[in-house]
Each structure stands twice: as structure tokens, then as C-alpha cells.
Amino acid sequence: MVFAHLGGIDALQGRFDEAQTWLDRAEQALRPDTEPAKAILVRYCRGLQRLGQGRLAEAIGLFAEAQRLGSLLLAPDPLAISARALQAQTLVNLGDESEARSILETATPPERELAEMRIALAALHVAEHDPRAAADALAPVLAREAPVIVDYSLPTAFMVDAIARDLHGESKAAEDDVEHALDLAEPDGLVLPFLIVPARELLERHPRHRTAHAAL
């Protein structure tokens, strides 16, 4: 659906009001009972928008609905899988590590190898003050060895790794991670990866005189 894709792009680039307009139009054109794949896309993109706005409970509900719709399809839907990872990661941001872990444990072995699931698991390890386990979970993602569903997951992974490194006292590695995330995000003007991850303090500390991405 064109409207949903446009809404998703606006959400990724931090234009949440514009995303709302496109997603409302996508919703009006939707027949969720007969078009579950399209409905997944709309719920997923609206979940991204709510997530970027800080409306975390609403985002969790939308990601859960995307997963429910995914269960109606004969084959696994990649966005429904990504929605499950984002639901878990958002629960971590809300402080509900137990529910996040329960959701991640429902993943199949192949799904656990996906970048999005590894990112959510790493975020959980960070919340549990285990930065070493977080870095281990992210290593295949940062090495580009883990399959990726959505491109914005890579800068998100670097930001989660930055938090883990900083928590472990590796300030230079954390700074390098932030710069890598900015490298990946700037060509497409991505803002959402820096809102999904609670990394405001790291970004504020990032030395503007040593970054190639001061404007972003």
C-alpha cells in the first residue's frame, strides 16, 4: 500500500504528523479481514509512529495486532516477526523485562538469529545490567552476519551496542558505535533508531567536533 509506505518513511524520518495523515488514508482504504498482509503493514508503520512519539503502550498494542494478523497467513510474515521484536524492545523501555523475555522466548530458532530479535534480546540484557551478554547478542548483527528484516535495524543495533559498551566502561567503543549508527542513518535521514533506543545521554555526549554528522 502506497499510503502505508509513505507513512512508514515519514515515521522513520521523524515526521510523525505527516505519517499520521498517510496512515489514516491507508487505514481508510484497508479491508483487514480480506487483506491481512496489508493490514500488518499499516499496523506496523503506525506502531513505529507511536513509538517515535513516545506513546509506548499504544505502540505495543499495534505491534501485538500486527502479530495477530500475521497468524492468519500461511507463511510467516517478516514484518509480523519484526513487530514481535519491537514489542519486546518497547516493553524493555517500559521496564517490563519479564514480559519482554516471555515474548522473545516464543521465537523459533531461525527467528532468534534475525537481527531484530538479537537487538531486542540485547536491549533486555542491557536492562538487566549484563552488557557483555548484550554485546555477544549483537556481534553477528554488527558483523553483518545476521539476517535483517528492515534496514533501520542496523543503526538501532549500533545504538544498543553503544549503551552496552558505555555501561561496561568502554567509552571509546561506545563513541565509535554512535558514529557508525549516524553513518548508517544519515543517507536516508533516519531519526527513529535514535528514539527507539534510550540513548539521549550518549548522543548529547557525542563530540560534535569529531563527528561527520553534527547536523543529524
ROFI-921113 format. One record per residue (C-alpha): residue in one letter; chain; x, y, z; residue number from 1. Coordinates in Angstrom, 3 decimals. Each point is the difference from the previous one (the first is absolute). Layout:
N
node type=A&mol=A&x=X&y=Y&z=Z&seq=NUM $
...
***
This chain:
216
node type=M&mol=A&x=0.000&y=0.000&z=0.000&seq=1 $
node type=V&mol=A&x=1.495&y=3.288&z=-1.113&seq=2 $
node type=F&mol=A&x=-1.563&y=2.048&z=2.809&seq=3 $
node type=A&mol=A&x=1.350&y=-2.344&z=2.677&seq=4 $
node type=H&mol=A&x=3.493&y=0.011&z=-1.497&seq=5 $
node type=L&mol=A&x=-0.002&y=3.809&z=-0.094&seq=6 $
node type=G&mol=A&x=-1.147&y=0.073&z=3.620&seq=7 $
node type=G&mol=A&x=2.753&y=-2.411&z=0.963&seq=8 $
node type=I&mol=A&x=2.654&y=2.129&z=-1.700&seq=9 $
node type=D&mol=A&x=-1.242&y=3.125&z=1.779&seq=10 $
node type=A&mol=A&x=0.037&y=-1.836&z=3.341&seq=11 $
node type=L&mol=A&x=3.568&y=-1.211&z=-0.561&seq=12 $
node type=Q&mol=A&x=1.082&y=3.553&z=-0.803&seq=13 $
node type=G&mol=A&x=-1.717&y=1.477&z=3.049&seq=14 $
node type=R&mol=A&x=-2.903&y=1.717&z=-1.811&seq=15 $
node type=F&mol=A&x=-2.696&y=-1.453&z=2.190&seq=16 $
node type=D&mol=A&x=-2.858&y=2.366&z=-0.869&seq=17 $
node type=E&mol=A&x=0.520&y=-0.651&z=-3.703&seq=18 $
node type=A&mol=A&x=0.154&y=-3.740&z=0.716&seq=19 $
node type=Q&mol=A&x=-3.355&y=0.239&z=1.760&seq=20 $
node type=T&mol=A&x=-1.625&y=1.493&z=-3.117&seq=21 $
node type=W&mol=A&x=1.287&y=-2.727&z=-2.308&seq=22 $
node type=L&mol=A&x=-0.827&y=-2.806&z=2.416&seq=23 $
node type=D&mol=A&x=-3.533&y=1.290&z=0.510&seq=24 $
node type=R&mol=A&x=-0.480&y=-0.141&z=-3.763&seq=25 $
node type=A&mol=A&x=1.445&y=-3.512&z=-0.099&seq=26 $
node type=E&mol=A&x=-2.385&y=-1.054&z=2.767&seq=27 $
node type=Q&mol=A&x=-2.992&y=1.338&z=-1.912&seq=28 $
node type=A&mol=A&x=0.958&y=-2.053&z=-3.062&seq=29 $
node type=L&mol=A&x=0.580&y=-3.156&z=2.019&seq=30 $
node type=R&mol=A&x=-2.082&y=-3.157&z=0.186&seq=31 $
node type=P&mol=A&x=1.793&y=-1.803&z=2.823&seq=32 $
node type=D&mol=A&x=-2.187&y=-3.120&z=-0.103&seq=33 $
node type=T&mol=A&x=0.910&y=-0.693&z=-3.625&seq=34 $
node type=E&mol=A&x=3.406&y=1.706&z=-0.217&seq=35 $
node type=P&mol=A&x=1.951&y=-1.056&z=3.126&seq=36 $
node type=A&mol=A&x=3.421&y=0.608&z=-1.597&seq=37 $
node type=K&mol=A&x=-0.921&y=3.608&z=-0.780&seq=38 $
node type=A&mol=A&x=-1.503&y=0.391&z=3.471&seq=39 $
node type=I&mol=A&x=3.274&y=-1.214&z=1.540&seq=40 $
node type=L&mol=A&x=1.872&y=2.716&z=-1.878&seq=41 $
node type=V&mol=A&x=-2.402&y=2.708&z=1.201&seq=42 $
node type=R&mol=A&x=0.092&y=-1.160&z=3.637&seq=43 $
node type=Y&mol=A&x=3.776&y=-0.324&z=-0.124&seq=44 $
node type=C&mol=A&x=0.555&y=3.495&z=-1.425&seq=45 $
node type=R&mol=A&x=-2.477&y=1.525&z=2.430&seq=46 $
node type=G&mol=A&x=1.844&y=-1.798&z=2.784&seq=47 $
node type=L&mol=A&x=3.240&y=1.649&z=-1.144&seq=48 $
node type=Q&mol=A&x=-1.720&y=3.380&z=0.032&seq=49 $
node type=R&mol=A&x=-1.343&y=-0.489&z=3.527&seq=50 $
node type=L&mol=A&x=3.385&y=-1.279&z=1.133&seq=51 $
node type=G&mol=A&x=1.723&y=3.101&z=-1.326&seq=52 $
node type=Q&mol=A&x=-2.549&y=2.202&z=1.757&seq=53 $
node type=G&mol=A&x=0.695&y=-1.728&z=3.308&seq=54 $
node type=R&mol=A&x=-3.479&y=-1.561&z=0.120&seq=55 $
node type=L&mol=A&x=1.448&y=-3.337&z=0.979&seq=56 $
node type=A&mol=A&x=-3.112&y=-1.784&z=1.255&seq=57 $
node type=E&mol=A&x=-1.798&y=0.776&z=-3.258&seq=58 $
node type=A&mol=A&x=3.008&y=-1.212&z=-1.988&seq=59 $
node type=I&mol=A&x=0.004&y=-3.293&z=1.889&seq=60 $
node type=G&mol=A&x=-3.683&y=-0.512&z=-0.806&seq=61 $
node type=L&mol=A&x=0.567&y=0.678&z=-3.694&seq=62 $
node type=F&mol=A&x=2.956&y=-2.365&z=-0.176&seq=63 $
node type=A&mol=A&x=-2.087&y=-2.679&z=1.739&seq=64 $
node type=E&mol=A&x=-2.769&y=0.515&z=-2.561&seq=65 $
node type=A&mol=A&x=2.518&y=-0.350&z=-2.841&seq=66 $
node type=Q&mol=A&x=1.048&y=-3.335&z=1.463&seq=67 $
node type=R&mol=A&x=-3.621&y=-1.155&z=0.319&seq=68 $
node type=L&mol=A&x=-0.589&y=0.824&z=-3.648&seq=69 $
node type=G&mol=A&x=3.194&y=-1.823&z=-0.886&seq=70 $
node type=S&mol=A&x=-1.418&y=-3.168&z=1.541&seq=71 $
node type=L&mol=A&x=-2.746&y=0.089&z=-2.661&seq=72 $
node type=L&mol=A&x=2.540&y=-0.500&z=-2.788&seq=73 $
node type=L&mol=A&x=1.268&y=-3.367&z=-1.181&seq=74 $
node type=A&mol=A&x=3.655&y=1.082&z=0.002&seq=75 $
node type=P&mol=A&x=1.775&y=2.107&z=2.648&seq=76 $
node type=D&mol=A&x=-0.168&y=3.710&z=-0.784&seq=77 $
node type=P&mol=A&x=3.345&y=1.798&z=0.510&seq=78 $
node type=L&mol=A&x=-1.636&y=3.192&z=1.287&seq=79 $
node type=A&mol=A&x=-2.045&y=-1.983&z=2.519&seq=80 $
node type=I&mol=A&x=3.255&y=-1.514&z=1.273&seq=81 $
node type=S&mol=A&x=1.602&y=3.442&z=0.171&seq=82 $
node type=A&mol=A&x=-3.104&y=1.228&z=1.847&seq=83 $
node type=R&mol=A&x=0.535&y=-2.677&z=2.655&seq=84 $
node type=A&mol=A&x=3.602&y=1.106&z=0.474&seq=85 $
node type=L&mol=A&x=-1.063&y=3.651&z=0.266&seq=86 $
node type=Q&mol=A&x=-2.739&y=-0.910&z=2.456&seq=87 $
node type=A&mol=A&x=2.593&y=-1.676&z=2.231&seq=88 $
node type=Q&mol=A&x=2.427&y=2.898&z=-0.353&seq=89 $
node type=T&mol=A&x=-2.734&y=2.512&z=0.850&seq=90 $
node type=L&mol=A&x=-0.974&y=-2.011&z=3.063&seq=91 $
node type=V&mol=A&x=3.636&y=0.213&z=1.094&seq=92 $
node type=N&mol=A&x=-0.183&y=3.780&z=-0.377&seq=93 $
node type=L&mol=A&x=-3.094&y=-0.035&z=2.220&seq=94 $
node type=G&mol=A&x=1.843&y=-2.039&z=2.621&seq=95 $
node type=D&mol=A&x=-1.895&y=-3.267&z=-0.519&seq=96 $
node type=E&mol=A&x=2.952&y=-2.305&z=-0.542&seq=97 $
node type=S&mol=A&x=-1.946&y=-3.118&z=1.022&seq=98 $
node type=E&mol=A&x=-2.648&y=0.423&z=-2.702&seq=99 $
node type=A&mol=A&x=2.662&y=0.916&z=-2.554&seq=100 $
node type=R&mol=A&x=1.859&y=-3.225&z=0.741&seq=101 $
node type=S&mol=A&x=-3.224&y=-2.014&z=-0.294&seq=102 $
node type=I&mol=A&x=-0.614&y=1.448&z=-3.464&seq=103 $
node type=L&mol=A&x=3.550&y=-0.681&z=-1.166&seq=104 $
node type=E&mol=A&x=-0.232&y=-3.586&z=1.199&seq=105 $
node type=T&mol=A&x=-2.863&y=-0.626&z=-2.444&seq=106 $
node type=A&mol=A&x=2.362&y=0.520&z=-2.955&seq=107 $
node type=T&mol=A&x=1.008&y=-3.022&z=-2.025&seq=108 $
node type=P&mol=A&x=3.720&y=-0.874&z=-0.262&seq=109 $
node type=P&mol=A&x=0.292&y=1.570&z=-3.497&seq=110 $
node type=E&mol=A&x=-1.784&y=3.141&z=1.204&seq=111 $
node type=R&mol=A&x=2.443&y=0.352&z=2.895&seq=112 $
node type=E&mol=A&x=2.819&y=0.410&z=-2.514&seq=113 $
node type=L&mol=A&x=-1.660&y=3.037&z=-1.606&seq=114 $
node type=A&mol=A&x=1.550&y=3.391&z=0.686&seq=115 $
node type=E&mol=A&x=-3.247&y=1.382&z=1.406&seq=116 $
node type=M&mol=A&x=-0.338&y=-2.764&z=2.582&seq=117 $
node type=R&mol=A&x=3.654&y=0.302&z=0.973&seq=118 $
node type=I&mol=A&x=-0.413&y=3.765&z=0.482&seq=119 $
node type=A&mol=A&x=-3.002&y=-0.506&z=2.274&seq=120 $
node type=L&mol=A&x=1.887&y=-2.652&z=1.991&seq=121 $
node type=A&mol=A&x=2.997&y=2.319&z=0.325&seq=122 $
node type=A&mol=A&x=-2.262&y=2.807&z=1.253&seq=123 $
node type=L&mol=A&x=-1.338&y=-2.417&z=2.606&seq=124 $
node type=H&mol=A&x=3.541&y=-0.933&z=1.094&seq=125 $
node type=V&mol=A&x=0.862&y=3.706&z=0.337&seq=126 $
node type=A&mol=A&x=-3.061&y=0.543&z=2.191&seq=127 $
node type=E&mol=A&x=1.131&y=-2.945&z=2.126&seq=128 $
node type=H&mol=A&x=3.471&y=1.599&z=0.324&seq=129 $
node type=D&mol=A&x=1.754&y=-2.688&z=-2.015&seq=130 $
node type=P&mol=A&x=1.853&y=2.006&z=-2.670&seq=131 $
node type=R&mol=A&x=2.274&y=-2.917&z=-0.928&seq=132 $
node type=A&mol=A&x=-2.980&y=-2.170&z=-0.932&seq=133 $
node type=A&mol=A&x=-1.475&y=2.915&z=-1.949&seq=134 $
node type=A&mol=A&x=3.185&y=0.445&z=-2.017&seq=135 $
node type=D&mol=A&x=0.135&y=-3.740&z=-0.700&seq=136 $
node type=A&mol=A&x=-3.595&y=0.014&z=-1.253&seq=137 $
node type=L&mol=A&x=0.757&y=2.914&z=-2.322&seq=138 $
node type=A&mol=A&x=3.338&y=-1.218&z=-1.356&seq=139 $
node type=P&mol=A&x=-1.462&y=-1.832&z=-3.052&seq=140 $
node type=V&mol=A&x=-2.204&y=3.007&z=-0.786&seq=141 $
node type=L&mol=A&x=2.867&y=2.494&z=0.079&seq=142 $
node type=A&mol=A&x=2.116&y=-2.398&z=-2.096&seq=143 $
node type=R&mol=A&x=-2.840&y=-0.089&z=-2.586&seq=144 $
node type=E&mol=A&x=-0.341&y=-3.750&z=0.507&seq=145 $
node type=A&mol=A&x=-3.546&y=-0.027&z=1.408&seq=146 $
node type=P&mol=A&x=-2.953&y=0.204&z=-2.428&seq=147 $
node type=V&mol=A&x=-1.697&y=3.411&z=0.117&seq=148 $
node type=I&mol=A&x=-3.712&y=0.614&z=-0.601&seq=149 $
node type=V&mol=A&x=0.014&y=3.812&z=-0.072&seq=150 $
node type=D&mol=A&x=2.996&y=2.205&z=-0.789&seq=151 $
node type=Y&mol=A&x=-0.441&y=2.377&z=2.935&seq=152 $
node type=S&mol=A&x=0.829&y=-2.900&z=2.311&seq=153 $
node type=L&mol=A&x=3.740&y=0.440&z=-0.644&seq=154 $
node type=P&mol=A&x=0.323&y=3.519&z=1.459&seq=155 $
node type=T&mol=A&x=-2.271&y=-1.141&z=2.827&seq=156 $
node type=A&mol=A&x=2.375&y=-2.890&z=0.694&seq=157 $
node type=F&mol=A&x=2.994&y=2.337&z=0.186&seq=158 $
node type=M&mol=A&x=-1.854&y=2.233&z=2.469&seq=159 $
node type=V&mol=A&x=-0.895&y=-2.920&z=2.264&seq=160 $
node type=D&mol=A&x=3.615&y=-1.155&z=-0.178&seq=161 $
node type=A&mol=A&x=1.120&y=3.542&z=0.861&seq=162 $
node type=I&mol=A&x=-2.066&y=-0.088&z=3.179&seq=163 $
node type=A&mol=A&x=1.392&y=-3.422&z=0.893&seq=164 $
node type=R&mol=A&x=3.595&y=1.137&z=-0.592&seq=165 $
node type=D&mol=A&x=-0.555&y=3.159&z=2.005&seq=166 $
node type=L&mol=A&x=-1.489&y=-2.016&z=2.851&seq=167 $
node type=H&mol=A&x=3.109&y=-2.212&z=-0.111&seq=168 $
node type=G&mol=A&x=2.271&y=3.055&z=0.192&seq=169 $
node type=E&mol=A&x=1.130&y=-0.183&z=-3.641&seq=170 $
node type=S&mol=A&x=-0.557&y=3.659&z=-0.811&seq=171 $
node type=K&mol=A&x=2.046&y=0.054&z=-3.224&seq=172 $
node type=A&mol=A&x=-1.806&y=-3.077&z=-1.374&seq=173 $
node type=A&mol=A&x=-3.327&y=1.606&z=0.910&seq=174 $
node type=E&mol=A&x=0.986&y=3.184&z=-1.826&seq=175 $
node type=D&mol=A&x=1.001&y=-2.026&z=-3.067&seq=176 $
node type=D&mol=A&x=-3.345&y=-1.807&z=0.075&seq=177 $
node type=V&mol=A&x=-1.908&y=3.282&z=0.043&seq=178 $
node type=E&mol=A&x=2.014&y=1.229&z=-2.975&seq=179 $
node type=H&mol=A&x=-0.712&y=-3.237&z=-1.895&seq=180 $
node type=A&mol=A&x=-3.715&y=0.406&z=0.717&seq=181 $
node type=L&mol=A&x=0.094&y=3.560&z=-1.319&seq=182 $
node type=D&mol=A&x=1.923&y=-1.175&z=-3.089&seq=183 $
node type=L&mol=A&x=-2.778&y=-2.466&z=-0.772&seq=184 $
node type=A&mol=A&x=-2.880&y=2.317&z=0.836&seq=185 $
node type=E&mol=A&x=0.980&y=3.226&z=-1.744&seq=186 $
node type=P&mol=A&x=-0.372&y=-1.044&z=-3.686&seq=187 $
node type=D&mol=A&x=-3.714&y=-0.680&z=0.545&seq=188 $
node type=G&mol=A&x=-0.528&y=2.635&z=2.689&seq=189 $
node type=L&mol=A&x=-0.944&y=-2.632&z=2.568&seq=190 $
node type=V&mol=A&x=-0.970&y=1.330&z=3.416&seq=191 $
node type=L&mol=A&x=-2.059&y=-2.823&z=1.478&seq=192 $
node type=P&mol=A&x=2.955&y=-2.270&z=0.932&seq=193 $
node type=F&mol=A&x=1.141&y=2.676&z=2.437&seq=194 $
node type=L&mol=A&x=-3.459&y=0.133&z=1.591&seq=195 $
node type=I&mol=A&x=-0.579&y=-3.754&z=0.215&seq=196 $
node type=V&mol=A&x=3.112&y=-0.272&z=2.183&seq=197 $
node type=P&mol=A&x=0.218&y=2.087&z=3.203&seq=198 $
node type=A&mol=A&x=3.336&y=1.527&z=-0.976&seq=199 $
node type=R&mol=A&x=-0.576&y=3.731&z=0.434&seq=200 $
node type=E&mol=A&x=2.849&y=0.372&z=2.479&seq=201 $
node type=L&mol=A&x=2.432&y=-1.754&z=-2.346&seq=202 $
node type=L&mol=A&x=-1.044&y=2.208&z=-2.903&seq=203 $
node type=E&mol=A&x=0.378&y=3.154&z=2.085&seq=204 $
node type=R&mol=A&x=3.480&y=-1.101&z=1.025&seq=205 $
node type=H&mol=A&x=1.040&y=-0.875&z=-3.547&seq=206 $
node type=P&mol=A&x=2.758&y=2.469&z=-0.974&seq=207 $
node type=R&mol=A&x=-1.329&y=2.217&z=-2.779&seq=208 $
node type=H&mol=A&x=3.474&y=1.086&z=-0.995&seq=209 $
node type=R&mol=A&x=0.945&y=-3.631&z=-0.753&seq=210 $
node type=T&mol=A&x=-3.126&y=-1.136&z=-1.823&seq=211 $
node type=A&mol=A&x=-0.763&y=0.187&z=-3.701&seq=212 $
node type=H&mol=A&x=-3.703&y=0.262&z=0.837&seq=213 $
node type=A&mol=A&x=-0.398&y=3.015&z=2.284&seq=214 $
node type=A&mol=A&x=-3.151&y=1.163&z=-1.788&seq=215 $
node type=L&mol=A&x=-1.766&y=-3.331&z=0.416&seq=216 $
***
